[in-house]
Amino acid sequence: MTIIPLADRIIIMEVRYQPKIERSARLVHYLSQASSLCAWIQEQTVDVSWIAPTQRDTLVRLAHHSTRIEGNPLTLPEVEALAAGKDLAIDEHAKQEVLNYFAALRWIWTKSPPRKIAEKDLLHLHKLLTKGLLPTPEVGAYKTKPNAVFQGGRVIYTPPPPEAAPIITHALLQWLNSNEAGMEHAIVVAAIAHHRLVSIHPFLDGNGRIARALESWILYRRGFDTQHIFALDEFFDANRQRYYKEIQKVREQGEYLTSWLEYVSEGTVEILRKTKMRIQILRAKTPMAKLTLNRQQERIMRILGETPRMGGGELARSLGMTRSHMSKILKPLVKAGLVIKEGSTKAAAYRLPE
């Protein structure tokens, strides 16, 4: 990007975004390990007994750890209670921040468009994350004044000015939707998007949350986390100082991203190993019969995994089908004990087992 200052205005000339990366031996090693772990997890999806509880756990952990990085004071049990639909007497701002993150993840997983990530989609994601937290003109909108990244009361990074934010963000999206990015490993693309967006800092607030949410979105879109079962933000939050240092290191190295890609891929391997362990524990505790789900049944499990309880009519509308057709699809799930049906046929509600 070239910025040309004139007497009364600024002209911004944008060039194509080209990430600077090098495939180090360390990066290749981590990517190989992550791919193997991901393949193992995908093979286990024939046994669905573990999927719903793991999805709920992932929803909670992503929301908890991503907001905690930004200073949200809620504990993991409090976030779990909010995910279960309970109303807690806690700080309203902190509660809204977590509820917004739930809404953003649910939109990514169930309602985000299957097409390429467009600018309006990214702005909608920001709107979901900041609704009720920022003044209305700043929700889902680019920044209108300069901002900066502080550490210990001093500025450690000055992002591009407001005039540049939309243009540079658009360049990032062009790269994300390009054939070049399509040929890269999902972790590499997601990590690049995370770092680039948080460095552009295109919004007055919520830049860290949306950068991490975008990373989760790309992993889902690229088929690396189709079941929504691992929370990479848990790795970032475990050592926040390292997280911030790794982000800043790239800026100090002239935007060379290799060290950042190594860091993110290392974290992905660590989290996938934890996820594998959780799956093994859940399968041991819940020896349900194996059942191969069709696409519509997988969708039902995802929806119920994110909502404590849904009436039959509401669930049918979410699926875009009649209640009678939905009942036929649900019958094997209910019979296997994977879905609990409560109430009579007309007033039935559905939920996952506790």
Backbone hydrogen bonds, N-H to C=O, Kabsch-Sander energy under -0.5 kcal/mol:
donor,donor_aa,acceptor,acceptor_aa,energy
2,T,13,M,-2.7
4,I,2,T,-0.5
4,I,11,I,-2.8
6,L,9,R,-2.6
11,I,4,I,-2.2
12,I,10,I,-0.5
13,M,2,T,-2.9
13,M,11,I,-0.6
14,E,12,I,-0.6
20,K,255,E,-0.7
21,I,19,P,-0.8
24,S,22,E,-1.7
28,V,24,S,-2.4
29,H,25,A,-2.2
30,Y,26,R,-2.2
31,L,27,L,-2.6
32,S,28,V,-2.1
33,Q,29,H,-2.1
34,A,30,Y,-2.8
35,S,31,L,-2.3
36,S,32,S,-2.0
37,L,33,Q,-2.4
38,C,34,A,-2.6
39,A,35,S,-2.3
40,W,36,S,-2.1
41,I,37,L,-2.4
42,Q,38,C,-2.4
43,E,39,A,-1.8
44,Q,40,W,-1.0
44,Q,41,I,-0.6
45,T,42,Q,-1.0
46,V,43,E,-0.8
47,D,44,Q,-2.0
48,V,46,V,-0.8
50,W,47,D,-0.6
51,I,48,V,-0.8
52,A,48,V,-0.7
54,T,50,W,-1.7
55,Q,51,I,-2.7
56,R,52,A,-2.4
57,D,53,P,-2.1
58,T,54,T,-2.3
59,L,55,Q,-2.5
60,V,56,R,-2.2
61,R,57,D,-2.6
62,L,58,T,-2.9
63,A,59,L,-2.0
64,H,60,V,-2.9
65,H,61,R,-2.7
66,S,62,L,-2.2
67,T,63,A,-1.7
68,R,64,H,-2.0
69,I,65,H,-1.8
70,E,66,S,-0.7
71,G,68,R,-1.8
72,N,67,T,-2.2
79,V,75,T,-2.2
80,E,76,L,-2.5
81,A,77,P,-2.1
82,L,78,E,-2.0
83,A,79,V,-2.1
84,A,80,E,-1.4
85,G,82,L,-1.4
86,K,81,A,-2.4
88,L,86,K,-0.7
90,I,88,L,-1.7
95,K,91,D,-2.3
96,Q,92,E,-2.8
97,E,93,H,-2.1
98,V,94,A,-1.7
99,L,95,K,-2.7
100,N,96,Q,-2.6
101,Y,97,E,-1.5
102,F,98,V,-2.3
103,A,99,L,-2.3
104,A,100,N,-2.4
105,L,101,Y,-2.5
106,R,102,F,-2.7
107,W,103,A,-2.0
108,I,104,A,-2.4
109,W,105,L,-2.6
110,T,106,R,-2.2
111,K,106,R,-0.6
111,K,107,W,-1.8
112,S,107,W,-2.4
118,A,116,K,-0.7
122,L,118,A,-1.9
123,L,119,E,-2.4
124,H,120,K,-1.9
125,L,121,D,-2.2
126,H,122,L,-1.9
127,K,123,L,-2.0
128,L,124,H,-2.3
129,L,125,L,-1.9
130,T,126,H,-1.8
131,K,127,K,-1.3
133,L,130,T,-2.5
134,L,130,T,-1.4
138,E,135,P,-2.3
139,V,135,P,-0.6
139,V,136,T,-1.3
140,G,138,E,-0.6
141,A,138,E,-0.9
143,K,202,P,-2.9
149,V,157,Y,-2.9
150,F,148,A,-0.5
151,Q,154,R,-2.7
154,R,151,Q,-1.4
156,I,149,V,-2.8
157,Y,149,V,-1.4
164,A,161,P,-1.3
165,A,161,P,-1.4
168,I,164,A,-2.6
169,T,165,A,-2.4
170,H,166,P,-2.2
171,A,167,I,-1.8
172,L,168,I,-2.0
173,L,169,T,-2.3
174,Q,170,H,-2.2
175,W,171,A,-1.9
176,L,172,L,-2.7
177,N,173,L,-2.0
178,S,175,W,-1.6
181,A,175,W,-0.6
182,G,178,S,-1.8
183,M,179,N,-1.1
183,M,180,E,-0.7
184,E,181,A,-1.3
189,V,185,H,-2.2
190,A,186,A,-2.6
191,A,187,I,-2.5
192,I,188,V,-2.3
193,A,189,V,-2.4
194,H,190,A,-2.1
195,H,191,A,-2.4
196,R,192,I,-2.9
197,L,193,A,-2.4
198,V,194,H,-2.0
199,S,195,H,-1.6
200,I,196,R,-2.3
201,H,197,L,-2.1
210,I,206,G,-2.3
211,A,207,N,-1.9
212,R,208,G,-2.1
213,A,209,R,-2.4
214,L,210,I,-2.5
215,E,211,A,-1.6
216,S,212,R,-2.0
217,W,213,A,-2.4
218,I,214,L,-2.4
219,L,215,E,-2.1
220,Y,216,S,-1.9
221,R,217,W,-2.8
222,R,218,I,-2.6
223,G,220,Y,-1.6
224,F,219,L,-2.1
225,D,219,L,-1.7
228,H,225,D,-1.4
232,L,230,F,-0.7
234,E,231,A,-1.4
235,F,232,L,-1.3
236,F,232,L,-1.3
237,D,233,D,-2.5
238,A,234,E,-1.4
239,N,235,F,-0.7
239,N,236,F,-0.6
240,R,237,D,-0.8
243,Y,239,N,-2.1
244,Y,240,R,-2.6
245,K,241,Q,-2.3
246,E,242,R,-2.9
247,I,243,Y,-1.8
248,Q,244,Y,-2.4
249,K,245,K,-2.5
250,V,246,E,-1.1
251,R,247,I,-1.0
252,E,248,Q,-2.1
253,Q,249,K,-1.1
254,G,251,R,-1.0
255,E,250,V,-2.5
256,Y,250,V,-0.6
256,Y,253,Q,-0.6
257,L,20,K,-3.1
257,L,255,E,-0.5
261,L,257,L,-2.5
262,E,258,T,-2.3
263,Y,259,S,-2.0
264,V,260,W,-2.7
265,S,261,L,-2.4
266,E,262,E,-2.2
267,G,263,Y,-2.2
268,T,264,V,-2.3
269,V,265,S,-2.1
270,E,266,E,-2.1
271,I,267,G,-2.6
272,L,268,T,-2.6
273,R,269,V,-2.1
274,K,270,E,-1.8
275,T,271,I,-2.5
276,K,272,L,-2.6
277,M,273,R,-2.0
278,R,274,K,-2.3
279,I,275,T,-2.5
280,Q,276,K,-2.2
281,I,277,M,-2.2
282,L,278,R,-2.8
283,R,279,I,-2.5
284,A,280,Q,-1.6
285,K,281,I,-2.0
286,T,282,L,-2.0
288,M,286,T,-2.4
291,L,46,V,-1.1
293,L,291,L,-0.6
298,E,294,N,-2.3
299,R,295,R,-1.9
300,I,296,Q,-1.9
301,M,297,Q,-2.2
302,R,298,E,-2.1
303,I,299,R,-2.5
304,L,300,I,-2.6
305,G,301,M,-1.6
306,E,302,R,-0.9
306,E,303,I,-0.9
307,T,303,I,-0.7
310,M,350,Y,-2.5
312,G,348,A,-2.7
315,L,311,G,-2.5
316,A,312,G,-2.5
317,R,313,G,-2.1
318,S,314,E,-2.1
319,L,315,L,-1.7
320,G,316,A,-1.1
321,M,316,A,-2.1
326,M,322,T,-2.3
327,S,323,R,-2.5
328,K,324,S,-1.5
329,I,325,H,-1.7
330,L,326,M,-2.4
331,K,327,S,-1.7
333,L,330,L,-0.5
334,V,330,L,-2.6
335,K,331,K,-2.5
336,A,332,P,-1.9
337,G,334,V,-1.1
338,L,333,L,-2.1
339,V,333,L,-1.3
340,I,351,R,-3.5
341,K,339,V,-0.5
342,E,340,I,-0.5
342,E,349,A,-3.1
348,A,345,T,-0.8
349,A,342,E,-2.7
350,Y,310,M,-3.2
351,R,340,I,-1.9
